[in-house]
Amino acid sequence: MQRYCVFCQIIRREEPADILYESGDVIAFRNRLHWVPVMLLVIPKRHITQTELWDDMGEVGRVANALGREHCPRGFRVLSNSGPDGMQSQEHAHVHVLGGRFLGEYVS
């Protein structure tokens, strides 16, 4: 039995989303969180893990790059949280496209 997955619900149009891109295999939409001016999510439509996604980024990588260039012409980050220590909040594989302002230095 599969747990509730908000991303699967969005794909099935059972949850609302501001969809920016959709193909047979990938969907991209605005994140409901607003930590930075541009926060997009790019996900495969098939429910897979982060590890499976990173083994073959394919269209997800191409769409993340294209949307980043379109929505954040001065620069962006593609971020992927993986596992509990990486603060992954959704089991469904996804990448974040973040930008819209200077994102600052990485801190250690």
VENNORKA-V353572 format. One record per residue. PHI is phi in whole degrees, -180 to 180 (999 if undefined). PSI is psi in whole degrees, 0 to 359 (NA if undefined). NEAR is the number of other ideal C-beta (glycine too) atoms within 12 Angstrom. Layout:
phi->PHI psi->PSI near->NEAR
phi->PHI psi->PSI near->NEAR
This chain:
phi->999 psi->124 near->4
phi->-81 psi->139 near->10
phi->-70 psi->165 near->12
phi->-59 psi->134 near->14
phi->-134 psi->112 near->24
phi->-62 psi->327 near->24
phi->-67 psi->319 near->33
phi->-63 psi->324 near->26
phi->-65 psi->319 near->21
phi->-63 psi->315 near->28
phi->-58 psi->320 near->28
phi->-83 psi->3 near->15
phi->64 psi->31 near->13
phi->-95 psi->348 near->13
phi->-129 psi->144 near->18
phi->-74 psi->151 near->13
phi->-160 psi->148 near->25
phi->-88 psi->91 near->18
phi->-81 psi->128 near->23
phi->-104 psi->337 near->26
phi->-155 psi->143 near->30
phi->-155 psi->136 near->21
phi->-131 psi->191 near->20
phi->-67 psi->335 near->11
phi->-116 psi->342 near->22
phi->-136 psi->147 near->33
phi->-136 psi->144 near->35
phi->-132 psi->139 near->41
phi->-153 psi->166 near->31
phi->-73 psi->138 near->27
phi->-72 psi->144 near->32
phi->-72 psi->339 near->18
phi->-79 psi->151 near->15
phi->-134 psi->56 near->12
phi->-72 psi->330 near->17
phi->-134 psi->164 near->24
phi->-56 psi->321 near->20
phi->-117 psi->119 near->32
phi->-136 psi->101 near->33
phi->-113 psi->155 near->42
phi->-120 psi->134 near->40
phi->-122 psi->124 near->44
phi->-137 psi->150 near->44
phi->-74 psi->147 near->35
phi->-71 psi->331 near->29
phi->-78 psi->132 near->22
phi->-73 psi->102 near->25
phi->-129 psi->172 near->26
phi->-86 psi->167 near->20
phi->-60 psi->318 near->29
phi->-61 psi->315 near->16
phi->-62 psi->320 near->19
phi->-63 psi->312 near->33
phi->-70 psi->340 near->22
phi->-68 psi->336 near->14
phi->-156 psi->87 near->16
phi->-66 psi->323 near->25
phi->41 psi->234 near->22
phi->-64 psi->325 near->26
phi->-58 psi->315 near->38
phi->-64 psi->317 near->24
phi->-64 psi->318 near->21
phi->-69 psi->317 near->34
phi->-58 psi->316 near->37
phi->-64 psi->314 near->24
phi->-65 psi->315 near->23
phi->-68 psi->323 near->35
phi->-60 psi->313 near->32
phi->-64 psi->321 near->19
phi->-71 psi->314 near->19
phi->-92 psi->344 near->30
phi->-137 psi->68 near->27
phi->-61 psi->340 near->12
phi->-89 psi->355 near->14
phi->137 psi->158 near->19
phi->-158 psi->169 near->30
phi->-120 psi->144 near->25
phi->-109 psi->121 near->33
phi->-123 psi->142 near->27
phi->-139 psi->112 near->28
phi->-84 psi->137 near->22
phi->-135 psi->121 near->22
phi->78 psi->171 near->15
phi->-62 psi->320 near->10
phi->-70 psi->336 near->7
phi->-88 psi->4 near->13
phi->65 psi->35 near->13
phi->-72 psi->121 near->21
phi->-98 psi->341 near->20
phi->-123 psi->134 near->31
phi->-70 psi->330 near->25
phi->-65 psi->127 near->31
phi->-55 psi->142 near->36
phi->-166 psi->158 near->43
phi->-127 psi->150 near->38
phi->-100 psi->140 near->37
phi->-113 psi->116 near->39
phi->-120 psi->140 near->33
phi->175 psi->206 near->28
phi->96 psi->353 near->24
phi->-164 psi->172 near->17
phi->-65 psi->126 near->14
phi->-91 psi->356 near->24
phi->85 psi->174 near->12
phi->-81 psi->156 near->6
phi->-75 psi->144 near->7
phi->-115 psi->151 near->5
phi->-112 psi->NA near->3
